[in-house]
Amino acid sequence: MSKNPTDPAYPVQMQLEAYNARDIDTFMPWWADDCQYYVFPDQLVAGTAEEIRERHVERFKEPNLHGKLLHRLVMGNTVIDHETVIRTFPEGPGELDVICIYEIISGKIAKAWFKIGDKRVYG
């Protein structure tokens, strides 16, 4: 995992670590103020950092929330992660696979797309 601030993967790694810590104040600085957050391919669900904050404040209340990085690919200023995310769904705890595509500009996430797989509820 990159700890080099000039590496495009650095802000992605830092926001993933903050996500897993469920720390909204550490999570948010990695997102540009005017960032765009999509459900893949083109459903805009948040068009500002404040809207991203609102989405994650509730999610960070989930006690088992955790994104496990399976693979990362970096090409230029684009970072693609494949993760398994553990969540608490209305039906109970479970997991789902997510492909996360991040566009990094000036050390921040400017755009992100999330292709979400089928959820698997435990038990």
C-alpha positions in Angstrom: 0.0 0.0 0.0 1.4 3.3 -1.0 2.6 5.7 1.6 4.0 8.2 -1.0 1.8 11.3 -1.1 2.7 11.9 -4.8 1.4 8.4 -5.8 -2.2 8.5 -7.1 -3.0 5.5 -4.9 -2.1 7.4 -1.8 -5.4 9.3 -1.3 -7.3 6.1 -2.2 -5.4 4.2 0.5 -5.8 6.9 3.1 -9.6 7.1 2.5 -9.9 3.3 2.7 -8.1 3.3 6.0 -10.4 6.1 7.4 -13.4 4.1 6.0 -12.3 1.0 7.9 -11.8 3.1 11.1 -15.3 4.7 10.5 -13.7 8.1 11.0 -15.6 10.6 8.9 -13.2 13.5 9.8 -10.2 11.5 8.5 -12.1 10.2 5.5 -13.3 13.5 4.1 -10.1 15.4 3.4 -9.2 12.9 0.6 -12.3 14.0 -1.4 -12.2 17.2 -3.5 -14.9 19.7 -2.6 -16.6 19.3 -6.0 -16.1 15.6 -6.3 -18.6 13.4 -8.0 -19.6 10.0 -6.7 -21.4 7.6 -9.0 -23.0 4.2 -9.0 -21.4 2.7 -12.1 -21.7 3.6 -14.9 -23.4 7.0 -14.7 -25.9 7.4 -11.7 -24.6 10.4 -9.8 -25.4 9.9 -6.1 -23.3 12.7 -4.7 -22.0 15.8 -6.4 -20.1 17.5 -3.5 -17.9 16.4 -0.6 -20.7 17.5 1.7 -23.1 15.0 0.0 -20.5 12.3 0.3 -20.1 13.1 4.0 -23.9 12.8 4.5 -23.9 9.4 2.8 -21.1 8.0 5.0 -22.1 9.4 8.4 -24.9 6.8 8.7 -22.8 4.0 7.1 -20.0 4.6 9.5 -22.4 3.7 12.4 -22.4 0.1 11.1 -20.3 -1.8 13.7 -18.9 -4.4 11.3 -18.2 -2.1 8.3 -15.0 -3.0 6.6 -13.6 -2.8 3.1 -11.0 -5.5 2.3 -8.8 -4.6 -0.6 -8.3 -7.6 -2.9 -6.5 -6.0 -5.7 -5.4 -2.5 -6.8 -4.4 -1.3 -10.3 -3.0 2.2 -11.0 -2.8 3.7 -14.5 -1.9 7.4 -14.6 -4.2 9.2 -12.3 -6.8 6.4 -12.2 -6.9 3.9 -9.4 -9.1 0.8 -9.6 -9.7 -1.3 -6.4 -11.5 -4.6 -6.1 -12.8 -4.9 -2.6 -15.1 -7.1 -0.5 -17.1 -4.9 1.8 -18.6 -6.2 5.0 -21.8 -4.4 5.9 -24.9 -4.6 8.1 -27.9 -4.8 5.7 -31.6 -4.6 6.7 -31.6 -8.4 6.3 -28.6 -8.8 8.6 -24.8 -8.8 8.3 -23.2 -9.8 5.1 -20.8 -8.8 2.3 -20.6 -7.7 -1.3 -17.9 -7.2 -3.9 -17.2 -3.7 -5.2 -15.1 -2.4 -8.0 -14.1 1.1 -7.2 -12.7 3.4 -9.9 -11.1 6.7 -8.7 -9.9 9.7 -10.6 -7.2 11.6 -8.7 -6.5 15.3 -9.3 -4.1 17.3 -7.2 -3.9 14.6 -4.5 -7.6 14.3 -4.0 -10.4 12.0 -5.3 -12.2 14.1 -8.0 -14.5 11.4 -9.3 -15.4 7.9 -8.1 -17.5 5.1 -9.7 -18.6 2.1 -7.7 -19.8 -1.1 -9.5 -21.6 -3.1 -6.7 -22.0 -6.8 -6.8 -24.8 -8.9 -5.3 -25.0 -8.9 -1.5 -24.4 -12.1 0.4 -26.2 -12.2 3.7 -24.6 -14.4 6.3 -26.5 -17.3 7.8 
